[in-house]
Amino acid sequence: MSEKDTLIYIDHMLDSIQRIDEYVENKEQFYDSRLVQDAVIRNLQVMAESSQRLPDEIKKKYTEVPWKNISGFRNILVHDYLGVDLDMIWSVVEQELPGLEKALAEIQQQQI
């Protein structure tokens, strides 16, 4: 995979996180709107799917990113969609995405 391809997937991941930030104003709005929930879940799926397409060299180089957890989370979102827990989704949005966004932005800068 070329560096350009790697950057495309990093960009997809960052774009998905930024979209989630746009969609979610606060916790109450997230829980009250199925539309927002669906948009957030869809973007989490895209973000996680893009992470799976990154080359192993990137994952080995940037071990501070929990790549396996992201992959596992994608499998839950895609295959266990009837059992998706909104509290878990909110926890990811609130607690995990800010750090992931920062790490991905740093990876993006180093890859340019």
BELSULDA-V789002 format. One record per residue. N is the residue number from 1. RES is the residue in one small letter. PHI is phi in whole degrees, 0 to 359 (999 if undefined). PSI is psi in whole degrees, -180 to 180 (none if undefined). OMEGA is omega in radians with two decimals (999 if undefined). Layout:
BEGIN
n;res;phi;psi;omega
N;RES;PHI;PSI;OMEGA
N;RES;PHI;PSI;OMEGA
END
This chain:
BEGIN
n;res;phi;psi;omega
1;m;999;136;-3.13
2;s;281;164;3.07
3;e;299;-35;3.11
4;k;298;-45;3.11
5;d;298;-42;3.11
6;t;301;-45;3.13
7;l;296;-34;3.11
8;i;299;-44;-3.14
9;y;290;-38;3.06
10;i;297;-44;3.10
11;d;300;-42;3.11
12;h;299;-43;-3.14
13;m;296;-46;3.13
14;l;295;-40;3.11
15;d;298;-41;3.13
16;s;297;-43;3.11
17;i;296;-42;3.14
18;q;294;-36;3.08
19;r;296;-43;3.10
20;i;301;-43;3.10
21;d;301;-39;3.12
22;e;293;-38;-3.06
23;y;284;-31;-3.00
24;v;256;111;3.08
25;e;274;-40;-3.14
26;n;196;174;-3.07
27;k;300;-45;-3.11
28;e;298;-42;3.14
29;q;296;-38;3.09
30;f;298;-49;-3.09
31;y;289;-27;-3.08
32;d;274;-12;-3.03
33;s;237;113;3.06
34;r;296;-34;3.12
35;l;300;-47;3.12
36;v;294;-43;3.11
37;q;302;-47;3.14
38;d;297;-41;-3.14
39;a;294;-41;3.13
40;v;294;-48;-3.12
41;i;298;-42;3.13
42;r;298;-43;-3.14
43;n;289;-31;3.03
44;l;295;-39;3.09
45;q;297;-47;3.14
46;v;299;-44;-3.14
47;m;299;-47;-3.11
48;a;291;-39;3.10
49;e;297;-42;3.11
50;s;298;-36;3.14
51;s;296;-33;-3.13
52;q;289;-20;-3.10
53;r;270;-6;3.10
54;l;290;147;3.14
55;p;292;152;-3.14
56;d;301;-30;3.14
57;e;300;-39;3.12
58;i;293;-45;-3.11
59;k;296;-36;3.11
60;k;287;-33;-3.12
61;k;286;-36;-3.07
62;y;246;72;-3.06
63;t;286;-11;3.11
64;e;289;-16;3.09
65;v;271;129;-3.11
66;p;280;71;-3.03
67;w;303;-43;-3.12
68;k;294;-37;3.10
69;n;295;-40;3.11
70;i;296;-44;3.12
71;s;297;-45;3.11
72;g;297;-38;3.11
73;f;295;-40;3.10
74;r;300;-43;-3.14
75;n;297;-38;3.08
76;i;296;-47;-3.10
77;l;298;-39;-3.05
78;v;276;-44;-3.00
79;h;263;-22;-3.13
80;d;243;39;-3.03
81;y;299;-26;3.10
82;l;286;-21;-3.11
83;g;254;17;-3.12
84;v;296;128;-3.11
85;d;263;117;-3.11
86;l;297;-32;3.09
87;d;296;-39;3.10
88;m;295;-44;3.13
89;i;299;-47;-3.13
90;w;299;-41;3.12
91;s;300;-43;3.10
92;v;298;-47;-3.12
93;v;299;-46;-3.04
94;e;281;-39;-2.98
95;q;256;-30;-3.02
96;e;260;-39;-3.03
97;l;296;-38;3.14
98;p;301;-44;3.12
99;g;292;-38;3.11
100;l;294;-42;3.12
101;e;300;-43;3.13
102;k;296;-45;-3.13
103;a;295;-42;3.13
104;l;294;-38;3.10
105;a;297;-38;3.10
106;e;293;-42;3.09
107;i;298;-44;3.14
108;q;302;-45;-3.13
109;q;296;-38;-3.12
110;q;286;-23;-3.11
111;q;272;-17;-3.09
112;i;284;none;999
END
